[in-house]
């Protein structure tokens, strides 16, 4: 869990520095200013954690390295796409972390962990696949499109794709759990439903079962 949370935090922090750069560039069209402040923001993120006495994980140092190297490459070439390509590296790293079987189970309620742990593993793989797809899409858009196009396409893609995977995973686990619970012997079904809501949940499920019958 620690590695996953670190990766998630890394992704959020890294995207924050990228958004700082993007916002400044779109407002000022000044590459040097935008990159300089973007790098400063990335350094400040790490510096704040050091001041607070927090341990800096390896992946966070990697994020800082990417901020500095991508920013330097942008300044040397005057090509802002180097900064926009950086999130692809982070997406890929998070995707690797999410390849660990069962990482999603620990974030689910107890009843889901009991009834549909195998489905949760598959949903976890779906999240990992989304990270790799996001890395590829980001790289393609950054390398082939204008920065203004990237600013429109990637936020929309990021939000919509994550909503689809979240909703799809939730529906898959919910429907599978209901089907498996209805198929259980009464005593086992009662014990499982007690994890969520006791008699009320049992009555609701029995009502659904009766209606479906």
SVG drawing of the C-alpha trace seen along z (x, -y; Angstrom):
<svg xmlns="http://www.w3.org/2000/svg" viewBox="-41 -37 61 60">
<polyline fill="none" stroke="black" stroke-width="0.4" points="0.0,0.0 2.8,-2.4 4.3,-2.1 0.9,-2.7 0.2,-5.8 3.6,-7.1 3.0,-6.7 -0.4,-8.4 1.1,-11.3 3.9,-11.5 1.5,-11.7 -0.5,-14.5 2.6,-16.5 4.1,-16.1 1.0,-17.1 0.8,-20.1 4.2,-21.4 3.2,-20.7 0.0,-22.7 1.9,-25.6 4.1,-25.6 1.2,-25.3 -0.9,-28.0 2.0,-30.5 2.9,-29.6 -0.7,-30.1 -0.9,-33.4 2.5,-34.8 3.8,-32.8 7.2,-33.2 8.9,-29.8 11.8,-30.8 9.6,-32.4 7.2,-29.5 9.9,-26.8 11.8,-28.7 8.8,-29.0 7.8,-25.4 11.2,-24.2 11.1,-26.5 7.7,-25.0 9.0,-21.4 12.0,-22.3 9.8,-24.1 7.6,-21.0 10.6,-18.9 12.1,-21.7 8.8,-22.0 8.9,-18.3 12.6,-18.6 11.7,-21.6 8.8,-19.6 11.2,-16.7 9.4,-14.3 11.3,-11.5 11.7,-12.0 10.9,-8.8 13.0,-7.7 10.1,-8.3 9.8,-11.9 13.5,-12.5 12.8,-11.1 10.0,-13.6 12.3,-16.4 15.0,-15.1 12.4,-15.0 11.2,-18.5 14.8,-19.9 15.9,-17.8 12.7,-18.4 12.8,-22.1 16.5,-22.4 15.8,-20.7 13.0,-23.1 15.2,-26.1 18.0,-24.8 15.7,-24.0 12.9,-26.6 10.5,-23.6 7.9,-23.4 6.9,-19.9 9.7,-18.4 7.8,-19.5 4.5,-18.1 6.2,-14.8 7.2,-14.4 3.8,-13.2 4.1,-10.1 7.1,-8.9 5.1,-9.3 2.0,-7.6 4.2,-4.7 5.7,-4.4 2.2,-4.5 1.1,-1.9 3.9,0.5 2.9,0.0 -0.7,0.9 0.4,4.1 0.7,5.6 -2.2,8.1 -4.8,7.2 -3.6,3.6 -7.2,2.4 -8.6,4.9 -7.4,3.0 -9.3,-0.1 -12.6,1.7 -15.3,2.3 -15.0,5.6 -18.0,7.1 -16.4,6.5 -13.1,7.9 -14.9,11.1 -17.2,11.6 -15.4,10.1 -11.6,10.0 -10.9,11.7 -13.0,9.0 -11.1,6.3 -7.8,7.7 -9.1,7.4 -10.3,3.9 -6.8,3.1 -5.3,4.3 -7.7,2.1 -6.4,-0.9 -2.8,0.1 -3.8,0.4 -5.3,-3.1 -2.0,-4.5 0.0,-3.0 -2.6,-4.2 -2.5,-7.7 1.3,-7.7 1.1,-6.8 -1.7,-9.3 0.1,-12.1 3.4,-11.4 1.6,-11.3 -0.3,-14.6 2.8,-16.3 5.0,-15.3 2.5,-15.9 0.2,-18.7 0.5,-22.4 0.6,-23.1 -2.9,-24.7 -4.2,-21.4 -2.5,-19.5 -4.1,-21.8 -7.5,-20.9 -7.1,-17.2 -5.2,-15.9 -7.4,-17.3 -10.6,-16.0 -9.0,-12.6 -7.7,-12.3 -11.0,-13.1 -13.3,-11.1 -11.0,-8.0 -10.7,-7.9 -14.5,-8.3 -15.2,-5.5 -12.8,-3.1 -14.1,-4.0 -17.7,-3.6 -17.0,-0.4 -15.1,1.2 -17.7,0.2 -20.6,1.6 -18.7,4.8 -18.0,5.5 -21.5,4.5 -23.3,6.7 -21.0,9.6 -21.3,9.3 -25.1,9.2 -25.2,12.3 -22.9,14.2 -24.7,13.2 -28.1,14.3 -26.5,17.7 -25.2,18.3 -26.9,20.5 -29.1,18.4 -26.8,18.7 -23.7,17.7 -25.7,14.9 -26.8,13.5 -23.2,13.6 -21.8,11.8 -24.6,9.1 -23.9,8.5 -20.6,7.0 -22.5,4.3 -25.9,3.7 -27.2,6.6 -31.0,7.3 -31.8,4.3 -29.3,5.4 -30.5,9.0 -34.1,7.9 -33.2,5.7 -31.3,8.5 -34.1,11.0 -36.5,8.6 -34.4,8.3 -34.0,12.0 -37.8,12.5 -38.5,9.9 -35.9,11.5 -37.5,14.9"/>
</svg>
